Amino acid sequence: MLLLTKPFILLFMAEEQKAKSSDGGRTSERVSGRQERGYAMVALDSPSHPVNVGHTLRAAMCFDTRLVILSNATSSINLRRLPTDPGRTWRHTPVLSVESVFESLPYDCTPVAIELTDDAEDLVDFQHPERACYIFGPEKGSLSQETLNRCDAVLKIPVTLPLNLAATVNVVLYDRMLKMRRPELRPGGNNPRTTR
Ligand SMILES: C[S@@+](CC[C@H](N)C(=O)[O-])C[C@H]1O[C@@H](n2cnc3c(N)ncnc32)[C@H](O)[C@@H]1O
């Protein structure tokens, strides 16, 4: 009679699982329990108004954004005292304060500029990258040409005048959420297992 000890049984089960996997066990065959693939991040370049930063943080929490980057923010902005962020988002969503957005981009995350330029793509027709960092310009200016050049795409919301900064953040994140629910428009492609 074959006596199987506990460590031996565990080893046997692991080997069996490896054999079932088509690539010799290098990746798991299990389907992730996450509802969505990829993630969205928001970066504000040189924000100066606490009201906009608060609304942006609130939007980040509402739309389940994974990270917020504040680059070169006005020093008087105090995250603990933002009347437009009653949920104190920074307690739940990481907020980085940095000098340059690009220094803080996670691995294989696609930078997408949001700016009202003549040759920007229309947000309406845009298929979002699976892992995206949406970069927004300052209230009293625009994203620099250098920032626009470093982004994979430049998007505009087709309106007659520039929107308020925080309103723009909400529109872009809503657009991503909407398309996430449409298989033919889903970020990263229509196959839920496809990566960009
Ligand atoms: C209030 S706007 C800046 C003012 C604007 N540059 C002007 O000419 O009056 C602040 C930021 O919001 C974003 N934004 C506002 N309206 C936009 C639109 N229609 N499409 C894309 N981005 C927009 C951009 O990131 C912009 O840098």
The ligand as a Gaussian input file, in Angstrom:
#p B3LYP/6-31G(d) Opt

LIG

0 1
 C       -9.243000      75.255000     -17.426000
 S       -8.192000      74.439000     -18.529000
 C       -6.925000      75.653000     -18.840000
 C       -7.373000      76.878000     -19.542000
 C       -7.173000      76.833000     -21.007000
 N       -5.831000      76.462000     -21.423000
 C       -7.553000      78.158000     -21.666000
 O       -7.142000      78.365000     -22.791000
 O       -8.303000      78.945000     -21.092000
 C       -7.255000      73.349000     -17.528000
 C       -6.991000      72.003000     -18.123000
 O       -8.212000      71.331000     -18.293000
 C       -8.126000      70.464000     -19.406000
 N       -9.194000      70.809000     -20.347000
 C      -10.131000      71.766000     -20.217000
 N      -11.008000      71.715000     -21.212000
 C      -10.626000      70.691000     -22.024000
 C      -11.141000      70.115000     -23.217000
 N      -12.250000      70.586000     -23.785000
 N      -10.502000      69.075000     -23.767000
 C       -9.396000      68.568000     -23.194000
 N       -8.861000      69.062000     -22.052000
 C       -9.464000      70.122000     -21.475000
 C       -6.726000      70.581000     -19.962000
 O       -5.926000      69.583000     -19.376000
 C       -6.333000      71.971000     -19.490000
 O       -4.936000      72.128000     -19.442000

